[in-house]
Amino acid sequence: MPRRLSIQEHLSVDELERNYRATHDPIERTRYQIIWLLAKGKTTREVSSVTGYCLEAIRKIARRYNHQGQEGLVDRRHQHRGPKGFL
């Protein structure tokens, strides 16, 4: 039987859906979608088939959300400029 991940109730299912639909950053949007679907009771395999993310990535996103809440879904890659002297 496919495994269901447990999602902490930092946000309600309705709040997760609203944030998923309102977020403009594509990475954050997909992360909200993943957590929203998991919170609705979907399995990791079902979420993977909808989002295209691998099972391990879905588990990592779920762990980060469970530990950090909404802050764990923020895409911080734009804040890193790379090493000094590069380019």
N, CA, C and O atoms as a CHARMM CRD file, in Angstrom:
* protein
*
  348
    1    1 MET  N      0.84100  -1.18800   0.00000 PROA 1      0.00000
    2    1 MET  CA     0.00000   0.00000   0.00000 PROA 1      0.00000
    3    1 MET  C      0.88500   1.24900   0.00000 PROA 1      0.00000
    4    1 MET  O      1.84300   1.31800   0.77000 PROA 1      0.00000
    5    2 PRO  N      0.57900   2.24600  -0.85800 PROA 2      0.00000
    6    2 PRO  CA     1.36300   3.47300  -0.90700 PROA 2      0.00000
    7    2 PRO  C      1.34800   4.19600   0.43600 PROA 2      0.00000
    8    2 PRO  O      0.35700   4.18300   1.16600 PROA 2      0.00000
    9    3 ARG  N      2.46900   4.81900   0.72900 PROA 3      0.00000
   10    3 ARG  CA     2.63600   5.48800   2.00900 PROA 3      0.00000
   11    3 ARG  C      2.12000   6.92600   1.96100 PROA 3      0.00000
   12    3 ARG  O      2.34100   7.64400   0.98600 PROA 3      0.00000
   13    4 ARG  N      1.43500   7.33100   3.01900 PROA 4      0.00000
   14    4 ARG  CA     0.97400   8.71500   3.15700 PROA 4      0.00000
   15    4 ARG  C      1.85300   9.41800   4.17400 PROA 4      0.00000
   16    4 ARG  O      2.09400   8.90000   5.26400 PROA 4      0.00000
   17    5 LEU  N      2.32700  10.59000   3.81700 PROA 5      0.00000
   18    5 LEU  CA     3.15200  11.36500   4.72900 PROA 5      0.00000
   19    5 LEU  C      2.26400  12.17500   5.66300 PROA 5      0.00000
   20    5 LEU  O      1.20500  12.66300   5.26800 PROA 5      0.00000
   21    6 SER  N      2.70400  12.30800   6.88700 PROA 6      0.00000
   22    6 SER  CA     1.99500  13.11900   7.86700 PROA 6      0.00000
   23    6 SER  C      2.44600  14.56700   7.72800 PROA 6      0.00000
   24    6 SER  O      3.64400  14.85200   7.72400 PROA 6      0.00000
   25    7 ILE  N      1.49400  15.47300   7.61600 PROA 7      0.00000
   26    7 ILE  CA     1.78000  16.89900   7.46000 PROA 7      0.00000
   27    7 ILE  C      1.26800  17.64000   8.68900 PROA 7      0.00000
   28    7 ILE  O      0.11000  17.49300   9.08000 PROA 7      0.00000
   29    8 GLN  N      2.15600  18.44500   9.29900 PROA 8      0.00000
   30    8 GLN  CA     1.77300  19.26300  10.45000 PROA 8      0.00000
   31    8 GLN  C      0.76700  20.32400   9.99900 PROA 8      0.00000
   32    8 GLN  O      0.80900  20.78500   8.85900 PROA 8      0.00000
   33    9 GLU  N     -0.12200  20.70000  10.89100 PROA 9      0.00000
   34    9 GLU  CA    -1.15400  21.68200  10.54500 PROA 9      0.00000
   35    9 GLU  C     -0.70700  23.10900  10.82900 PROA 9      0.00000
   36    9 GLU  O     -1.34700  23.83200  11.59200 PROA 9      0.00000
   37   10 HSD  N      0.41600  23.51100  10.19700 PROA 10     0.00000
   38   10 HSD  CA     0.85300  24.90300  10.30400 PROA 10     0.00000
   39   10 HSD  C     -0.18200  25.80800   9.63400 PROA 10     0.00000
   40   10 HSD  O     -0.49800  26.89300  10.12300 PROA 10     0.00000
   41   11 LEU  N     -0.69600  25.33300   8.50600 PROA 11     0.00000
   42   11 LEU  CA    -1.75200  26.01800   7.76100 PROA 11     0.00000
   43   11 LEU  C     -2.84800  25.00100   7.46900 PROA 11     0.00000
   44   11 LEU  O     -2.58000  23.80600   7.34500 PROA 11     0.00000
   45   12 SER  N     -4.08000  25.48100   7.36000 PROA 12     0.00000
   46   12 SER  CA    -5.18300  24.58000   7.02600 PROA 12     0.00000
   47   12 SER  C     -5.08200  24.18100   5.55300 PROA 12     0.00000
   48   12 SER  O     -4.33600  24.78800   4.78500 PROA 12     0.00000
   49   13 VAL  N     -5.82700  23.17600   5.17800 PROA 13     0.00000
   50   13 VAL  CA    -5.85400  22.73800   3.77500 PROA 13     0.00000
   51   13 VAL  C     -6.31900  23.88300   2.88500 PROA 13     0.00000
   52   13 VAL  O     -5.77600  24.07800   1.79700 PROA 13     0.00000
   53   14 ASP  N     -7.32000  24.64400   3.33300 PROA 14     0.00000
   54   14 ASP  CA    -7.81500  25.78100   2.54600 PROA 14     0.00000
   55   14 ASP  C     -6.74900  26.87300   2.40900 PROA 14     0.00000
   56   14 ASP  O     -6.60300  27.46800   1.34100 PROA 14     0.00000
   57   15 GLU  N     -6.00500  27.13700   3.48800 PROA 15     0.00000
   58   15 GLU  CA    -4.93700  28.14300   3.42400 PROA 15     0.00000
   59   15 GLU  C     -3.82300  27.69400   2.49100 PROA 15     0.00000
   60   15 GLU  O     -3.27200  28.50300   1.74400 PROA 15     0.00000
   61   16 LEU  N     -3.48800  26.41300   2.53000 PROA 16     0.00000
   62   16 LEU  CA    -2.46900  25.88700   1.61500 PROA 16     0.00000
   63   16 LEU  C     -2.91200  26.04800   0.16500 PROA 16     0.00000
   64   16 LEU  O     -2.11400  26.43400  -0.68900 PROA 16     0.00000
   65   17 GLU  N     -4.18100  25.75400  -0.11600 PROA 17     0.00000
   66   17 GLU  CA    -4.68700  25.91100  -1.48100 PROA 17     0.00000
   67   17 GLU  C     -4.66200  27.37900  -1.91100 PROA 17     0.00000
   68   17 GLU  O     -4.26100  27.69100  -3.03200 PROA 17     0.00000
   69   18 ARG  N     -5.08600  28.27100  -1.03000 PROA 18     0.00000
   70   18 ARG  CA    -5.06400  29.71200  -1.35700 PROA 18     0.00000
   71   18 ARG  C     -3.64200  30.18300  -1.65700 PROA 18     0.00000
   72   18 ARG  O     -3.41300  30.90700  -2.62600 PROA 18     0.00000
   73   19 ASN  N     -2.68600  29.76600  -0.81500 PROA 19     0.00000
   74   19 ASN  CA    -1.29400  30.16700  -1.03700 PROA 19     0.00000
   75   19 ASN  C     -0.75100  29.56100  -2.33100 PROA 19     0.00000
   76   19 ASN  O     -0.01300  30.22000  -3.06300 PROA 19     0.00000
   77   20 TYR  N     -1.11000  28.32200  -2.61100 PROA 20     0.00000
   78   20 TYR  CA    -0.69400  27.67800  -3.86100 PROA 20     0.00000
   79   20 TYR  C     -1.19000  28.47500  -5.06000 PROA 20     0.00000
   80   20 TYR  O     -0.43800  28.70100  -6.00800 PROA 20     0.00000
   81   21 ARG  N     -2.42800  28.89500  -5.02700 PROA 21     0.00000
   82   21 ARG  CA    -3.00500  29.61900  -6.16700 PROA 21     0.00000
   83   21 ARG  C     -2.51000  31.06400  -6.25900 PROA 21     0.00000
   84   21 ARG  O     -2.48200  31.63500  -7.35000 PROA 21     0.00000
   85   22 ALA  N     -2.11500  31.66600  -5.12100 PROA 22     0.00000
   86   22 ALA  CA    -1.72000  33.07700  -5.09600 PROA 22     0.00000
   87   22 ALA  C     -0.22700  33.30600  -5.31800 PROA 22     0.00000
   88   22 ALA  O      0.17200  34.39700  -5.72600 PROA 22     0.00000
   89   23 THR  N      0.59300  32.31200  -5.05900 PROA 23     0.00000
   90   23 THR  CA     2.04200  32.48000  -5.15000 PROA 23     0.00000
   91   23 THR  C      2.47900  32.56000  -6.60700 PROA 23     0.00000
   92   23 THR  O      2.04900  31.76600  -7.44200 PROA 23     0.00000
   93   24 HSD  N      3.34300  33.53600  -6.89900 PROA 24     0.00000
   94   24 HSD  CA     3.79600  33.74500  -8.27800 PROA 24     0.00000
   95   24 HSD  C      5.11900  33.04900  -8.57000 PROA 24     0.00000
   96   24 HSD  O      5.39600  32.71700  -9.72200 PROA 24     0.00000
   97   25 ASP  N      5.94000  32.82300  -7.55000 PROA 25     0.00000
   98   25 ASP  CA     7.21300  32.13000  -7.76100 PROA 25     0.00000
   99   25 ASP  C      6.91800  30.66900  -8.10000 PROA 25     0.00000
  100   25 ASP  O      6.24100  29.99100  -7.32700 PROA 25     0.00000
  101   26 PRO  N      7.40700  30.17000  -9.23200 PROA 26     0.00000
  102   26 PRO  CA     7.04800  28.80700  -9.65300 PROA 26     0.00000
  103   26 PRO  C      7.53600  27.70800  -8.70700 PROA 26     0.00000
  104   26 PRO  O      6.85800  26.69300  -8.54800 PROA 26     0.00000
  105   27 ILE  N      8.69000  27.89200  -8.08200 PROA 27     0.00000
  106   27 ILE  CA     9.21300  26.88500  -7.15600 PROA 27     0.00000
  107   27 ILE  C      8.35400  26.84100  -5.89600 PROA 27     0.00000
  108   27 ILE  O      7.95000  25.76500  -5.45400 PROA 27     0.00000
  109   28 GLU  N      8.07600  28.01000  -5.31800 PROA 28     0.00000
  110   28 GLU  CA     7.22900  28.06400  -4.12300 PROA 28     0.00000
  111   28 GLU  C      5.82900  27.54600  -4.42600 PROA 28     0.00000
  112   28 GLU  O      5.21500  26.86900  -3.60100 PROA 28     0.00000
  113   29 ARG  N      5.33800  27.86400  -5.59900 PROA 29     0.00000
  114   29 ARG  CA     4.00100  27.40800  -5.99300 PROA 29     0.00000
  115   29 ARG  C      3.93700  25.88000  -5.99600 PROA 29     0.00000
  116   29 ARG  O      2.98000  25.29700  -5.48600 PROA 29     0.00000
  117   30 THR  N      4.94200  25.23800  -6.56300 PROA 30     0.00000
  118   30 THR  CA     4.95500  23.77300  -6.60200 PROA 30     0.00000
  119   30 THR  C      5.10900  23.20200  -5.20100 PROA 30     0.00000
  120   30 THR  O      4.50200  22.17900  -4.88400 PROA 30     0.00000
  121   31 ARG  N      5.90600  23.84000  -4.36200 PROA 31     0.00000
  122   31 ARG  CA     6.05300  23.36100  -2.98900 PROA 31     0.00000
  123   31 ARG  C      4.73900  23.45000  -2.23100 PROA 31     0.00000
  124   31 ARG  O      4.37900  22.53100  -1.49600 PROA 31     0.00000
  125   32 TYR  N      4.02000  24.55400  -2.40600 PROA 32     0.00000
  126   32 TYR  CA     2.69300  24.66700  -1.78800 PROA 32     0.00000
  127   32 TYR  C      1.75400  23.59100  -2.32800 PROA 32     0.00000
  128   32 TYR  O      0.98000  22.99800  -1.57600 PROA 32     0.00000
  129   33 GLN  N      1.82700  23.34800  -3.62200 PROA 33     0.00000
  130   33 GLN  CA     0.97000  22.32100  -4.22500 PROA 33     0.00000
  131   33 GLN  C      1.27000  20.95600  -3.60700 PROA 33     0.00000
  132   33 GLN  O      0.34900  20.20500  -3.28500 PROA 33     0.00000
  133   34 ILE  N      2.53600  20.63900  -3.44100 PROA 34     0.00000
  134   34 ILE  CA     2.92700  19.35600  -2.84800 PROA 34     0.00000
  135   34 ILE  C      2.36600  19.22500  -1.44300 PROA 34     0.00000
  136   34 ILE  O      1.75900  18.20500  -1.11700 PROA 34     0.00000
  137   35 ILE  N      2.55700  20.23400  -0.60500 PROA 35     0.00000
  138   35 ILE  CA     2.08000  20.17000   0.78100 PROA 35     0.00000
  139   35 ILE  C      0.55500  20.13900   0.81600 PROA 35     0.00000
  140   35 ILE  O     -0.03200  19.41200   1.61700 PROA 35     0.00000
  141   36 TRP  N     -0.09000  20.92500  -0.04800 PROA 36     0.00000
  142   36 TRP  CA    -1.55000  20.95000  -0.11200 PROA 36     0.00000
  143   36 TRP  C     -2.10100  19.56100  -0.45300 PROA 36     0.00000
  144   36 TRP  O     -3.03000  19.07700   0.19300 PROA 36     0.00000
  145   37 LEU  N     -1.51600  18.92800  -1.47300 PROA 37     0.00000
  146   37 LEU  CA    -1.98400  17.59400  -1.87300 PROA 37     0.00000
  147   37 LEU  C     -1.73700  16.55900  -0.77900 PROA 37     0.00000
  148   37 LEU  O     -2.59100  15.70900  -0.52700 PROA 37     0.00000
  149   38 LEU  N     -0.57600  16.62400  -0.12700 PROA 38     0.00000
  150   38 LEU  CA    -0.29900  15.70700   0.97400 PROA 38     0.00000
  151   38 LEU  C     -1.26200  15.92900   2.13100 PROA 38     0.00000
  152   38 LEU  O     -1.72900  14.97000   2.74500 PROA 38     0.00000
  153   39 ALA  N     -1.56200  17.19100   2.43100 PROA 39     0.00000
  154   39 ALA  CA    -2.49400  17.51900   3.51900 PROA 39     0.00000
  155   39 ALA  C     -3.90500  17.02400   3.19500 PROA 39     0.00000
  156   39 ALA  O     -4.69100  16.74400   4.10000 PROA 39     0.00000
  157   40 LYS  N     -4.22300  16.91900   1.90600 PROA 40     0.00000
  158   40 LYS  CA    -5.53000  16.38800   1.49400 PROA 40     0.00000
  159   40 LYS  C     -5.57500  14.86400   1.55800 PROA 40     0.00000
  160   40 LYS  O     -6.62500  14.26500   1.32600 PROA 40     0.00000
  161   41 GLY  N     -4.43400  14.23100   1.87200 PROA 41     0.00000
  162   41 GLY  CA    -4.40900  12.78400   2.00900 PROA 41     0.00000
  163   41 GLY  C     -3.88400  12.02800   0.81300 PROA 41     0.00000
  164   41 GLY  O     -3.96300  10.80000   0.77800 PROA 41     0.00000
  165   42 LYS  N     -3.34300  12.73700  -0.17700 PROA 42     0.00000
  166   42 LYS  CA    -2.77200  12.06500  -1.34400 PROA 42     0.00000
  167   42 LYS  C     -1.47300  11.36200  -0.95500 PROA 42     0.00000
  168   42 LYS  O     -0.77300  11.80300  -0.04300 PROA 42     0.00000
  169   43 THR  N     -1.15900  10.28200  -1.63700 PROA 43     0.00000
  170   43 THR  CA     0.08700   9.56500  -1.38700 PROA 43     0.00000
  171   43 THR  C      1.23900  10.27500  -2.09100 PROA 43     0.00000
  172   43 THR  O      1.02700  11.11700  -2.96300 PROA 43     0.00000
  173   44 THR  N      2.46400   9.91800  -1.69600 PROA 44     0.00000
  174   44 THR  CA     3.62900  10.51700  -2.34700 PROA 44     0.00000
  175   44 THR  C      3.66100  10.15900  -3.83800 PROA 44     0.00000
  176   44 THR  O      4.07000  10.97700  -4.66100 PROA 44     0.00000
  177   45 ARG  N      3.23700   8.95800  -4.18200 PROA 45     0.00000
  178   45 ARG  CA     3.20400   8.56500  -5.59800 PROA 45     0.00000
  179   45 ARG  C      2.19100   9.40400  -6.38400 PROA 45     0.00000
  180   45 ARG  O      2.47000   9.81600  -7.51000 PROA 45     0.00000
  181   46 GLU  N      1.02700   9.65500  -5.80200 PROA 46     0.00000
  182   46 GLU  CA     0.02300  10.49400  -6.46800 PROA 46     0.00000
  183   46 GLU  C      0.55500  11.91100  -6.65000 PROA 46     0.00000
  184   46 GLU  O      0.38900  12.50900  -7.71400 PROA 46     0.00000
  185   47 VAL  N      1.19100  12.44400  -5.61700 PROA 47     0.00000
  186   47 VAL  CA     1.75100  13.79600  -5.69700 PROA 47     0.00000
  187   47 VAL  C      2.85900  13.83600  -6.75100 PROA 47     0.00000
  188   47 VAL  O      2.97300  14.80600  -7.50000 PROA 47     0.00000
  189   48 SER  N      3.66600  12.79200  -6.80500 PROA 48     0.00000
  190   48 SER  CA     4.73700  12.71700  -7.79200 PROA 48     0.00000
  191   48 SER  C      4.17800  12.73000  -9.21300 PROA 48     0.00000
  192   48 SER  O      4.72300  13.39800 -10.09200 PROA 48     0.00000
  193   49 SER  N      3.10300  12.00100  -9.43200 PROA 49     0.00000
  194   49 SER  CA     2.53300  11.94800 -10.78600 PROA 49     0.00000
  195   49 SER  C      1.92400  13.28500 -11.20200 PROA 49     0.00000
  196   49 SER  O      1.89600  13.60800 -12.38900 PROA 49     0.00000
  197   50 VAL  N      1.44400  14.05600 -10.24900 PROA 50     0.00000
  198   50 VAL  CA     0.85100  15.36000 -10.55800 PROA 50     0.00000
  199   50 VAL  C      1.92900  16.42500 -10.76500 PROA 50     0.00000
  200   50 VAL  O      1.83800  17.23600 -11.68600 PROA 50     0.00000
  201   51 THR  N      2.95300  16.42000  -9.90200 PROA 51     0.00000
  202   51 THR  CA     3.94100  17.49900  -9.90900 PROA 51     0.00000
  203   51 THR  C      5.19400  17.19600 -10.72800 PROA 51     0.00000
  204   51 THR  O      5.89100  18.11400 -11.15900 PROA 51     0.00000
  205   52 GLY  N      5.48000  15.91500 -10.94400 PROA 52     0.00000
  206   52 GLY  CA     6.70600  15.55400 -11.65100 PROA 52     0.00000
  207   52 GLY  C      7.91800  15.48000 -10.73400 PROA 52     0.00000
  208   52 GLY  O      9.02000  15.20000 -11.20600 PROA 52     0.00000
  209   53 TYR  N      7.75100  15.71900  -9.45200 PROA 53     0.00000
  210   53 TYR  CA     8.85200  15.64300  -8.49400 PROA 53     0.00000
  211   53 TYR  C      9.06100  14.18700  -8.08800 PROA 53     0.00000
  212   53 TYR  O      8.10800  13.40900  -8.03200 PROA 53     0.00000
  213   54 CYS  N     10.31300  13.82100  -7.80400 PROA 54     0.00000
  214   54 CYS  CA    10.59600  12.46100  -7.35700 PROA 54     0.00000
  215   54 CYS  C     10.15400  12.29500  -5.90400 PROA 54     0.00000
  216   54 CYS  O      9.95600  13.27700  -5.19000 PROA 54     0.00000
  217   55 LEU  N     10.00600  11.05700  -5.48100 PROA 55     0.00000
  218   55 LEU  CA     9.50500  10.76300  -4.13600 PROA 55     0.00000
  219   55 LEU  C     10.40400  11.35000  -3.05600 PROA 55     0.00000
  220   55 LEU  O      9.90500  11.87200  -2.05900 PROA 55     0.00000
  221   56 GLU  N     11.71900  11.27600  -3.23600 PROA 56     0.00000
  222   56 GLU  CA    12.64200  11.80000  -2.22000 PROA 56     0.00000
  223   56 GLU  C     12.51500  13.31700  -2.09600 PROA 56     0.00000
  224   56 GLU  O     12.55400  13.84300  -0.98400 PROA 56     0.00000
  225   57 ALA  N     12.36500  14.01900  -3.19900 PROA 57     0.00000
  226   57 ALA  CA    12.19800  15.47800  -3.15000 PROA 57     0.00000
  227   57 ALA  C     10.90400  15.83200  -2.41500 PROA 57     0.00000
  228   57 ALA  O     10.87800  16.78500  -1.63500 PROA 57     0.00000
  229   58 ILE  N      9.85100  15.09000  -2.65200 PROA 58     0.00000
  230   58 ILE  CA     8.57100  15.32400  -1.96800 PROA 58     0.00000
  231   58 ILE  C      8.74100  15.10800  -0.47200 PROA 58     0.00000
  232   58 ILE  O      8.22700  15.88700   0.33000 PROA 58     0.00000
  233   59 ARG  N      9.45100  14.06700  -0.09600 PROA 59     0.00000
  234   59 ARG  CA     9.68900  13.79200   1.33200 PROA 59     0.00000
  235   59 ARG  C     10.50200  14.91100   1.97600 PROA 59     0.00000
  236   59 ARG  O     10.21800  15.31100   3.10500 PROA 59     0.00000
  237   60 LYS  N     11.51800  15.42500   1.26200 PROA 60     0.00000
  238   60 LYS  CA    12.34100  16.51900   1.79500 PROA 60     0.00000
  239   60 LYS  C     11.51100  17.78300   2.00100 PROA 60     0.00000
  240   60 LYS  O     11.64200  18.45600   3.02400 PROA 60     0.00000
  241   61 ILE  N     10.67000  18.10000   1.04200 PROA 61     0.00000
  242   61 ILE  CA     9.82000  19.28600   1.15000 PROA 61     0.00000
  243   61 ILE  C      8.85200  19.13100   2.32200 PROA 61     0.00000
  244   61 ILE  O      8.62000  20.08000   3.07000 PROA 61     0.00000
  245   62 ALA  N      8.29300  17.94100   2.47800 PROA 62     0.00000
  246   62 ALA  CA     7.36200  17.68400   3.58700 PROA 62     0.00000
  247   62 ALA  C      8.07400  17.80400   4.93200 PROA 62     0.00000
  248   62 ALA  O      7.52800  18.38600   5.86900 PROA 62     0.00000
  249   63 ARG  N      9.29900  17.25600   5.03700 PROA 63     0.00000
  250   63 ARG  CA    10.06000  17.36300   6.29300 PROA 63     0.00000
  251   63 ARG  C     10.35200  18.81900   6.63100 PROA 63     0.00000
  252   63 ARG  O     10.19900  19.24300   7.77700 PROA 63     0.00000
  253   64 ARG  N     10.77500  19.58100   5.62400 PROA 64     0.00000
  254   64 ARG  CA    11.09600  20.99600   5.83600 PROA 64     0.00000
  255   64 ARG  C      9.85500  21.75900   6.28800 PROA 64     0.00000
  256   64 ARG  O      9.93100  22.58300   7.19900 PROA 64     0.00000
  257   65 TYR  N      8.72300  21.49100   5.66000 PROA 65     0.00000
  258   65 TYR  CA     7.47200  22.15200   6.05600 PROA 65     0.00000
  259   65 TYR  C      7.07900  21.74900   7.47400 PROA 65     0.00000
  260   65 TYR  O      6.67000  22.60000   8.26500 PROA 65     0.00000
  261   66 ASN  N      7.19400  20.48300   7.80200 PROA 66     0.00000
  262   66 ASN  CA     6.83000  20.02000   9.14100 PROA 66     0.00000
  263   66 ASN  C      7.69000  20.68100  10.21600 PROA 66     0.00000
  264   66 ASN  O      7.19800  20.96700  11.30800 PROA 66     0.00000
  265   67 HSD  N      8.96700  20.92700   9.92300 PROA 67     0.00000
  266   67 HSD  CA     9.87900  21.53300  10.89900 PROA 67     0.00000
  267   67 HSD  C      9.82000  23.05500  10.91300 PROA 67     0.00000
  268   67 HSD  O      9.91900  23.66300  11.97900 PROA 67     0.00000
  269   68 GLN  N      9.65900  23.68300   9.74600 PROA 68     0.00000
  270   68 GLN  CA     9.76400  25.14100   9.64500 PROA 68     0.00000
  271   68 GLN  C      8.44600  25.83700   9.31900 PROA 68     0.00000
  272   68 GLN  O      8.37100  27.06500   9.36100 PROA 68     0.00000
  273   69 GLY  N      7.43300  25.08600   9.00300 PROA 69     0.00000
  274   69 GLY  CA     6.16600  25.70100   8.62500 PROA 69     0.00000
  275   69 GLY  C      6.26900  26.36900   7.26400 PROA 69     0.00000
  276   69 GLY  O      7.02800  25.93400   6.39800 PROA 69     0.00000
  277   70 GLN  N      5.51000  27.41400   7.09300 PROA 70     0.00000
  278   70 GLN  CA     5.43500  28.13900   5.82800 PROA 70     0.00000
  279   70 GLN  C      6.80900  28.63300   5.37500 PROA 70     0.00000
  280   70 GLN  O      7.08800  28.67200   4.17600 PROA 70     0.00000
  281   71 GLU  N      7.66000  29.00800   6.31600 PROA 71     0.00000
  282   71 GLU  CA     8.99800  29.50600   6.00000 PROA 71     0.00000
  283   71 GLU  C      9.82800  28.44700   5.26700 PROA 71     0.00000
  284   71 GLU  O     10.72600  28.79200   4.49900 PROA 71     0.00000
  285   72 GLY  N      9.54200  27.18700   5.49200 PROA 72     0.00000
  286   72 GLY  CA    10.28200  26.10900   4.83700 PROA 72     0.00000
  287   72 GLY  C      9.96800  25.96100   3.35900 PROA 72     0.00000
  288   72 GLY  O     10.66200  25.22400   2.65800 PROA 72     0.00000
  289   73 LEU  N      8.94600  26.63700   2.86800 PROA 73     0.00000
  290   73 LEU  CA     8.56700  26.53800   1.45500 PROA 73     0.00000
  291   73 LEU  C      9.14200  27.66300   0.60300 PROA 73     0.00000
  292   73 LEU  O      9.02600  27.63400  -0.62200 PROA 73     0.00000
  293   74 VAL  N      9.76100  28.65200   1.24200 PROA 74     0.00000
  294   74 VAL  CA    10.30500  29.81000   0.53600 PROA 74     0.00000
  295   74 VAL  C     11.50200  29.39100  -0.31200 PROA 74     0.00000
  296   74 VAL  O     12.35400  28.62600   0.13900 PROA 74     0.00000
  297   75 ASP  N     11.56100  29.89700  -1.54000 PROA 75     0.00000
  298   75 ASP  CA    12.68400  29.62800  -2.44400 PROA 75     0.00000
  299   75 ASP  C     13.78200  30.64500  -2.17400 PROA 75     0.00000
  300   75 ASP  O     13.64500  31.82000  -2.51500 PROA 75     0.00000
  301   76 ARG  N     14.86400  30.19600  -1.56700 PROA 76     0.00000
  302   76 ARG  CA    15.95900  31.09900  -1.19800 PROA 76     0.00000
  303   76 ARG  C     17.10600  31.08400  -2.21100 PROA 76     0.00000
  304   76 ARG  O     18.13600  31.71800  -1.98300 PROA 76     0.00000
  305   77 ARG  N     16.94000  30.38500  -3.29900 PROA 77     0.00000
  306   77 ARG  CA    18.02600  30.28400  -4.27600 PROA 77     0.00000
  307   77 ARG  C     18.39200  31.63300  -4.88000 PROA 77     0.00000
  308   77 ARG  O     19.53900  31.83400  -5.28000 PROA 77     0.00000
  309   78 HSD  N     17.44700  32.55600  -4.95300 PROA 78     0.00000
  310   78 HSD  CA    17.71400  33.87100  -5.54200 PROA 78     0.00000
  311   78 HSD  C     18.57500  34.73400  -4.62900 PROA 78     0.00000
  312   78 HSD  O     19.13600  35.73400  -5.07500 PROA 78     0.00000
  313   79 GLN  N     18.68400  34.36600  -3.37200 PROA 79     0.00000
  314   79 GLN  CA    19.44800  35.14500  -2.40300 PROA 79     0.00000
  315   79 GLN  C     20.93700  34.81300  -2.44400 PROA 79     0.00000
  316   79 GLN  O     21.74100  35.55100  -1.87600 PROA 79     0.00000
  317   80 HSD  N     21.31600  33.73600  -3.09200 PROA 80     0.00000
  318   80 HSD  CA    22.70800  33.30700  -3.15000 PROA 80     0.00000
  319   80 HSD  C     23.32600  33.75900  -4.46500 PROA 80     0.00000
  320   80 HSD  O     22.88400  33.35200  -5.54000 PROA 80     0.00000
  321   81 ARG  N     24.33500  34.59100  -4.37700 PROA 81     0.00000
  322   81 ARG  CA    24.94000  35.15000  -5.58000 PROA 81     0.00000
  323   81 ARG  C     26.10700  34.31800  -6.11300 PROA 81     0.00000
  324   81 ARG  O     26.62000  34.60900  -7.19400 PROA 81     0.00000
  325   82 GLY  N     26.53000  33.30500  -5.38800 PROA 82     0.00000
  326   82 GLY  CA    27.65900  32.49900  -5.81800 PROA 82     0.00000
  327   82 GLY  C     28.94100  32.97300  -5.16100 PROA 82     0.00000
  328   82 GLY  O     28.92200  33.92700  -4.38300 PROA 82     0.00000
  329   83 PRO  N     30.04300  32.32600  -5.46000 PROA 83     0.00000
  330   83 PRO  CA    31.31700  32.68200  -4.82300 PROA 83     0.00000
  331   83 PRO  C     31.84300  34.01700  -5.33200 PROA 83     0.00000
  332   83 PRO  O     31.58700  34.40500  -6.47100 PROA 83     0.00000
  333   84 LYS  N     32.58800  34.71900  -4.46300 PROA 84     0.00000
  334   84 LYS  CA    33.20700  35.98900  -4.85600 PROA 84     0.00000
  335   84 LYS  C     34.24800  35.74100  -5.93900 PROA 84     0.00000
  336   84 LYS  O     34.93500  34.72000  -5.92800 PROA 84     0.00000
  337   85 GLY  N     34.35800  36.65900  -6.85400 PROA 85     0.00000
  338   85 GLY  CA    35.33500  36.54100  -7.91500 PROA 85     0.00000
  339   85 GLY  C     34.90700  35.63600  -9.05800 PROA 85     0.00000
  340   85 GLY  O     35.64500  35.44700 -10.02500 PROA 85     0.00000
  341   86 PHE  N     33.71800  35.08300  -8.93900 PROA 86     0.00000
  342   86 PHE  CA    33.21500  34.22900 -10.00400 PROA 86     0.00000
  343   86 PHE  C     32.69500  35.12000 -11.11200 PROA 86     0.00000
  344   86 PHE  O     31.86400  35.98800 -10.84500 PROA 86     0.00000
  345   87 LEU  N     33.12800  34.95300 -12.29300 PROA 87     0.00000
  346   87 LEU  CA    32.81500  35.72700 -13.49200 PROA 87     0.00000
  347   87 LEU  C     33.71700  36.86600 -13.55900 PROA 87     0.00000
  348   87 LEU  O     33.63600  37.66400 -14.49300 PROA 87     0.00000
